[in-house]
Amino acid sequence: MNAIAIKPKTVEVMPARTANFTNLFWRTSDDAFQRKLTVVVNNVAVIQVTGADYDALGEWTDDAIQNLILAKFGLELATQ
């Protein structure tokens, strides 16, 4: 069968995955030449920071990455 032209649209082709987070850990991979920071959160979620957002991070710290993750997923630190 030949391809049929349609109006472009983004569709969900796989149901959303969920994960319960009780603690937070991550690892990062920085590619300065491509201006891309990859953050793997709890070994289940990936956040990519690229382009102007990468530039805005500047010299990022653990606190900056933690705040990025908290904001991305709407998480709050537990009170101790």
N, C-alpha and C positions, 0 to 999 in steps of 0.2 A: 504494500500500500504506500502511496506517495504521501508526503506531508501535506497537511491542509492548513492554510493560513488562518489564524484567529487573532483577535485583539489580545495584546499582551496582558497578563494578569499573574500575580503571585498567588499560588495556592499551597495549602498545607498538604503535603504528600505523606507525612508520617505523623502520628499522634504525638503530642507534646510529652516529653519525658520529665518526670519530677524526681527530686531527691530530697531527703530529709537531712538537714545540716544541724549537727549539735556542736560541732567545733569547726574551725576554719584553718586550712593550711593550703599552701600553694607553691608552685614552682614557676619560674619565669624563663623565657628564652628571648633574648634581645638581638634583633638584627638591625643595627644602626644604619647600614648601607641601604636597606629597603625601608627604613623608618617604620619598623614594626616590632611591637612588644607583644608576646604571647604569654598569657597567664593561665595556667592550668589550675583550677580550683578543686580541691578535694578529690582529685583524680577523676572527676566526672563532668566538669564544665570548663569551657574554654572562652576566654575573653581576649580579643585582639584589639590593640590600640595602634592605629596607623595614622600616617600623614600629619595633619595639623594637630590632632589630639596627642600624637606621639611627641611632637615638638613642644606642646604645652606642658607635658609632664616634666620636661627638662631632665635633671639628674634625679630620678625617682628614688624613693626610699621605701622601706618596708611599710611605714605608715601611709605613704601615698598609695601603695598597692592595696593595703588593707582598706583604706577609704574608698578606693575604686570598686573593690569587690562588694563592700557593704552597700554602696549606692546602687550598683548594678542589680543586685538581687533583693534590695530592700531589707537587708538584715540589720539587726541591732546587737551591740555588744551586751553580753550578760553582765548583770551587776554582781559584784563580788563582795 
